[in-house]
């Protein structure tokens, strides 16, 4: 289908932000300081978070309004802060990946939290309200 896949890479020298580098099957992955594999930033193209169409994001828990609790580093919130000003820029769509057991009734949110557009769980898909 001609789609490209970009993986998050810890932005060097930055406080909790991400870059996104293209990944192709068979590419060598490097282990970052958290033990997470990521593409070699010197081998592939980097893309702006604004240019991505869809982001599948990890989470610890979520609620029906699209509020997501991550691991506490703020990486996704900082990297996609442009989405707080959605008056003209609507990309990317943020989709959380979870187990249904991670759903809570309500998660308090802060003004810097970037809401999810949807959550896909092992049981169903939730469209944020």
N, C-alpha and C positions, 0 to 999 in steps of 0.2 A: 504493500500500500504506500510505500515511499515515506513512511513515518521515521522520525529519528528519535532516539531515546537519550535523554540527558540525566546524568546522576548528580546528586549534590556532592560538592567538594568543599571542605572547610576553607574559607577565604584566608589566605596567608596574612598575618599581621593585623587581622581585624578582630574586633570584639564580637564574637558570636554572629557571624554572617556567613552566607553560603554563595558559592559560585556554582554554575551548572555546566558540566563538561559532557560532550557527547560520549556515549558508550556504544561499542559494537561487540557482538558476540565474539569471544576469543581475546578481547583486549585484556591486557595485564592490569590487575587492580593493585593498588597500594593500600596498606593499612595505615589509617590516620591515628592520631593520639588517643582516640577513644576505642580503638580496635575495630573500627568500621572500615570495610573495603570501599575504595573510591577510585575512579579513573585517574590515570596519571595526567595531571594538568598540562604537562608539556607535550603530550601526544595527540590530543584531540581539540576540537573547536570548543570555545567557551561561548555561552549564550547568556544574555541578560534575563533575569527572572521575568521581566515584562514581556519577553518574546515567547515564552512558553505558552502552550495552549492548555495543557492539563497538568496538574501536579498531584501525584499520589503521595500523601503525607502520613507519616507514622503518628501515633498518638497513644496516650496512656488511658484517657477516657474522653467521652463526648456527650453532648446532650442534643435534643431535637432541634434547638435553635442554631446548631452549627458551631457552638463553642467547643473548643478542643483544648485539652490539657496535654501538653507535651512533657518533655523531661526537664523543663525548667531553664533551659539555656536561652530561649528566645530566638533561636536561629531562623525558624520559618517566619516568625512575626517581623523580625528585622529585614529579612530578605524580600518579603512581600509587602512591606509597609506602604508601597504605592497603592495597594488595593483599598486602603482606608479612604482614599480620594477617588472613589469609583464614578465620578460624574462623567468621565469620558473614557477611562481605560478599564476594560472589563476582563482582561486576561491576566493571568491564567485562571481557569476554574480550579478551585481547591477541593480535592476529594480525599477524605480521611479513609484509611484502611483499618478495620477493627474487627474484633469479635463482638457479638451482640452482648456478651456479658460485661463489656466495657461501657455500656450506655448507662448514664445517670439521669435522674430527673432534671437536675439543673446544676450547672457549673457557673459560679460567679465569673464575670469577665471584666477585664480592664480595657481602657480606651486604646491601648496598643495591640490588643489581641486581634488577629486576623481570623474572621469566621470562615468556616468551611461552607462550601456550596452544597455538599452532599457527603454522606458517609456510606461506604459499602462494608457491610459486615458479612459474617459467615451465614447469616440467615436472611438478610434483606438489605435493600437500599433505602436510605433515609435522605429525603430532600429537605435541606434546612429551611425552617420557616422564619 
